Amino acid sequence: MPSSAEPLNVDPDELRLTADHLDAHASEFLSSHQGTHARAGQVQLGSGLAAAALPEMLAGWEADGTRFGQHFSAHAEGHKTAAVKYVRTDTGNASGITDAGSGL
């Protein structure tokens, strides 16, 4: 990690690429999770403690899956937002430099 004395170099394209990868991971995760959840919900355990525990376990698992999916999405959106802000800042700074140069 660079020190505060070093310039920060950010490639907005890399941020967008990472966001796309995070979105793809989220999609793959949710698809796999939903399929596995559906299959687990079909299990017939009969009676007893295991049968009684299964619905609660599946509900917790579903909540975890939702939370993980939101986590992927939030990180992807953060990368997309950062890319937009870096481009906006660079564009604004470039305009300021051009304006200063033309005034000389």
C-alpha positions in Angstrom: 0.0 0.0 0.0 1.4 3.4 -0.9 2.3 5.9 1.8 0.4 9.2 2.1 3.4 10.9 0.4 3.0 8.7 -2.8 0.5 9.6 -5.5 -2.6 7.5 -5.7 -3.0 5.9 -9.1 -6.5 4.4 -9.8 -7.6 2.8 -13.0 -11.4 3.2 -13.3 -11.5 0.4 -15.9 -10.0 -1.9 -13.3 -12.6 -0.9 -10.8 -15.4 -1.5 -13.4 -13.9 -4.9 -14.3 -13.7 -5.9 -10.6 -17.3 -4.8 -10.2 -18.3 -7.0 -13.1 -16.5 -9.9 -11.5 -18.2 -9.3 -8.2 -21.6 -9.2 -10.0 -20.8 -12.5 -11.7 -19.8 -14.1 -8.4 -23.0 -12.8 -6.8 -25.1 -14.3 -9.6 -23.3 -17.6 -9.5 -23.5 -17.7 -5.7 -27.3 -16.9 -5.6 -28.1 -19.4 -8.4 -26.1 -22.2 -6.6 -27.5 -21.3 -3.2 -31.1 -21.2 -4.4 -30.8 -24.6 -6.2 -29.2 -26.2 -3.2 -31.7 -24.6 -0.9 -34.6 -26.0 -3.0 -33.1 -29.5 -3.0 -32.5 -29.4 0.8 -36.1 -28.3 1.3 -37.3 -31.5 -0.5 -35.5 -33.7 2.0 -37.9 -36.0 4.0 -36.4 -36.8 7.4 -39.5 -38.3 8.9 -40.0 -37.3 12.5 -37.7 -36.4 15.4 -35.2 -33.7 16.2 -33.6 -33.6 12.7 -37.0 -33.2 11.0 -38.0 -30.5 13.5 -34.6 -28.7 13.0 -34.6 -28.7 9.2 -37.1 -25.8 8.6 -35.2 -23.6 11.1 -31.9 -24.4 9.6 -33.2 -23.7 6.1 -34.6 -20.4 7.2 -31.3 -19.4 8.7 -29.5 -20.5 5.6 -31.8 -18.5 3.4 -31.2 -15.4 5.5 -27.4 -16.0 5.2 -27.7 -16.4 1.5 -29.6 -13.1 1.1 -27.0 -11.4 3.3 -24.1 -12.7 1.3 -25.8 -11.8 -2.0 -26.3 -8.2 -0.7 -22.7 -8.1 0.4 -21.5 -9.0 -3.1 -23.8 -6.4 -4.6 -22.8 -3.7 -2.2 -19.1 -4.2 -3.0 -19.8 -4.2 -6.8 -21.8 -1.0 -6.5 -19.0 0.6 -4.4 -16.5 -0.2 -7.1 -18.8 1.2 -9.8 -19.4 4.4 -7.8 -15.7 4.8 -7.1 -14.9 4.5 -10.9 -17.5 7.2 -11.7 -16.1 9.5 -9.0 -12.5 9.0 -10.1 -13.4 9.8 -13.7 -15.4 12.9 -12.6 -12.5 14.1 -10.4 -9.9 13.6 -13.2 -12.1 15.3 -15.8 -12.7 18.2 -13.5 -9.0 18.5 -12.6 -8.0 18.2 -16.3 -10.5 21.1 -17.2 -8.9 23.2 -14.4 -5.4 22.6 -15.7 -6.6 23.4 -19.3 -8.3 26.6 -18.1 -5.2 27.6 -16.1 -2.9 27.0 -19.1 -5.1 29.0 -21.5 -4.9 31.9 -19.1 -1.1 32.2 -19.4 
